[in-house]
Amino acid sequence: MKPIPLVFLAAVVSSSLVFSQNEKTAAPVETARTYIPDTLAVPEFTPPPPAVPKELPHIRIDSSVTVPSENADTTITLQRGEPSIVPDLPPPAKPAPSPPPRELTAAELAELKWQRQHTLNLGATIYDHKTSQIHWTDQETGKSYQAWCGFDVSLLAGLGNFVHKGESYQFMLMHSSVDTEKFNKIANKDLAIPEISAGQILVTHGNAADPAAIAPIRVIQVVITSEKERLVAYQSAREKYQQESAEWQKAHPPVPRNETFILRPHRGSRYLAGDQTEQKGGAR
């Protein structure tokens, strides 16, 4: 058997290293992604089933009183029925003693800080679905912030979580939308909205130079940019569902009806004649 030339071995090793490096760099880097893990599926609106008629139990009624409700066409009836035979509930167990206070470890403090940084609570007013005035609070300093943004943050309405650079975030948004043309006609004056180009962020309250405090706005901007197509379709489906639901509710308003409530005293109640518990000072 002839020995393998060293030049050939070197060429084989070199080519295998190049292949291994290329294969490693070609693999997708999941931690760099920003995406929404939820399906963002909105079901078709289905009218609710008809209400099941309420059936009153067949028990003895000892007394009854009927009063008109706020709607003069309906009444509310309160009845005292025969005593209940259900055993009295046991007294609540004494709570376990609280553990003595202690200082949190460095790991626990780091975990709490991570949770604060990954829980985003925003308030916003959106103008013409183009410009957003966003309010939030820096979880570390407690300082309030405000920014005008050249994107529609209401695209994230109804969204509970997302992933940014491989880390999960919890998200909550309280918002309202304004049609500036309608508002200006009603108020007889123009809204003072700064000129913001698409994607621009203008911090008007708070320290704009603090990257940690501004991070929430930067993160949601990346989420909207990365998932805009899915978010637009999701919000369109939500609006369709809400509109169909409102139209159905308008066509099927609730029918006023009389209401009856039956109260049954327990054993030991002061409402039971001849019961000795009343003399001991207890109503249950």
N, C-alpha and C positions, 0 to 999 in steps of 0.2 A: 504494500500500500504506500503510495507516494505521499510525502508530507504536504500539507496545505500551505501555500505561500503566505507569508506574513502580510503582504500587500493586500491579498484577497480578504483575509480576516479583518484587517483594519477597515476595508471598504464595507464589509457586511455589518460590523459593529456601528460604524458611522451612520449607515442608512437606517438601521434599526432605531438609533437614538433620535434621528430626525423624524421618523414616523411616530415615535412615542410622543415627542414634544408637540407635533402637529395635532395628534389625536387629543391631547390634553387641552390645548388651547381652543380647539374647535367645539368642545363640549359646552352646552349652554350654562351660563352662570345664573342660577336661580336667585341668589341673594341680591342680584342687581335689579330684579324685576319689581315693578309696582303694579299691582293688579287687585281686583275685587274677587274674592273667592266664591261669593254667593252666585247662584244662577241668575239672579235678577229677573225671575219669571213672575209675571202677574197673571193670576187666573182670570178667566172670563167671568163677568158678572152673572151671578145666578140669583134670581129672586128668592128670598127666604121662604121656607115652608109656612103654611098658615098656622096660626097659634092654636095650640091644643086647648079646648075648653076646660076651665077649672072645675073640678068636682069637689064639693064640700063633703067632709066625712060625716057619717051617720052617727052623731053623738047627741046626747041631751044638751039642750041650751037652757041655761038658768036665767040669763038676762041678756038684753040686747038694746042698743041705742044706734040710731041712724041720724047722720048729719049731712047737710049738703056740702059738696066739695067746692073748690074754687070755681069749677065749671058748674053753673046752676042746673045743668041737665043731668048731672050724675050725683050719686050719693056715696058715702062711706059708712059702712055698718061695722060696729064693734060688738062682738058677742062673747059672753063668758060661758064656756062650755063646762061639761062635767070634769071633775078632777082627773088629772093625768095619773096613770099607774106606772109611769116610767120611774125607775129609781132615781133618787137625787144624785147629782154629780158629786164625786168625791172632792174634798177640798184640794186646792192646787198644792203640789209639792213645793217644799221650800227650795228656793234657788240655791244652787251650789255657791259656796263662797268664792268671791273674785280672787284670782291669783294676785299676789303682791306685785306692785309695779316694778318694772326693771328697765334698764337701758337697752335699747335695741342694738344688736350687733351691726358691724359694718356691712355684712351681707344683707341683713334685713333693711337697713337704711338704703342700700343700693337698689334693692328690689322695689321699695316704695317709690324711690325717685324714678325708676324705669316705668312703673305703672302710671305715675303722674305725667310723664313725658309722652306716654302712648295712649292717653285718654284725652281726646279733643272734644271740647264743648264750645260751640260757636253760636253766636247770634248774628243775624244778617238781615239786611234789607236789599232786595235786588231790584234794579231799575231796568225795565224793558228787556229783561233776560240777557243783559250785556254787561252791566256794571254792578258790582256788589260792594256794599258798605258792611264790613265785617267787624264784629266786636269779640274779644276773647280776653281771658285773664291768664297771665303767666303763673303757672302752678308753683313755681319756685319762689317768686318774690311777692306774689299776690297783686301785682300792678296790672291795671287795665290797659288794653291796647285797642286801637282802631286803625283800620286800613281800608283804602279804596282799591278795588281790584278789577282789572279788565277781563273778568270772566264771570260766568254765571254759576255761583256756588249752589244754587238750588238744584243743580243736576245731581247733587249728593243727597237730596232729601229722601228720607226713608231708608238710607243706607246705615247699617249698624257697624260695619267693620270693613277693613281693607288691609292689604299687606304692602309694606314699603320696605324695600331692601331686605327682604326676608324676615321682617319683624311685623307682628300683628298690632293693629291699632283699633281702639274702640272709638266710635264717632257718634256725636249727637249734634243736631242742627235745629235751631229754632229760627224760623225765617218768615218774612212776608215779602210779597212781590208788589211792585208799583208800576202802573202804566203812566208814564210821565205826561203824555198828551192829555189823558183824562184828568189827571191830578191838576195840571196847569189850568184847565178849563174851569174846574170846580173852585180852585183856590184863587183864580184870577191873577196868578203870578207864576213865574217859572221856578222850578226847583234848582237849587244851587248844587249842581253835580260837576265835579272837576273833570277836565278832559283827560281820560285815561285810554291809552292805546291797548289793544288786545294783549293780554298776558302781563301787563304792567301791574306792579304792586306799589302803592303809595301809602306809607305809614304816616298817619296824621296825629296819632296820640300814642306815646310810649317811645322807648329807646329803639330806634330802627337799626342801631349798630350792634344790638345784642342778637347774635345768631340763634341762641337757644330760645329766646322769646318770640322771634319771628318764624321759628321752625314750623309751627302749625299751618301757617299760610303757605309756606313753601311746599309742604307735604301735600296739602289738598290740591294745590295747583298741579303738582305732578300726577296725582290720581286722576284729576279731570282730563289732563292732556293724554294720559295713557289709556283711559277707558272711555273717552268721550262718545264713541260710536255706541257702545253698550248702554251708557248712561242716558243718551238721548232717546234710544228705543225704550228703555225702562221707564223714564218719566212720561213718555207718550202713552205707554200702556197704563200707567197709574192714573193719568188724567182721564183716559177713556173709561176706566173702571169707575172712578169717582163721579164722572158725568152720568154714566148709565145708572149708577146707584141713586144719585140725586133725582134723576128723572123718574125712577120707579117709586121712590119715596113720595114725590110730589103727586104722582098718579094714584098712590095708595096710602093716603094719610091714615094715621091711627084712629080707630073708632072709639069715642069715649064710652066707657062702660062703668057700671056700678061695681064697687069693690067691697068685699066682706072679709073681715079678719076675725078669727076665732082664737081667743086666749083661754088656755086651760091651766088653772092653778096646779102647782105641784103639791105633793104631800108636805105639810108643815106651813102652807101658805096662810096668811091672815084672812084670806077670803073664804076659808073653809070653816063652817060653823062648828063650834065646840072643840076646835083644835087647840091643844094646850101650848103649841109653839108660839101662838100669838101672845100669850101672857109672858113668855120668856123673851119676847122682844125680837122676833125674827120673821121677816117676810122673805120668801125665796122666789 
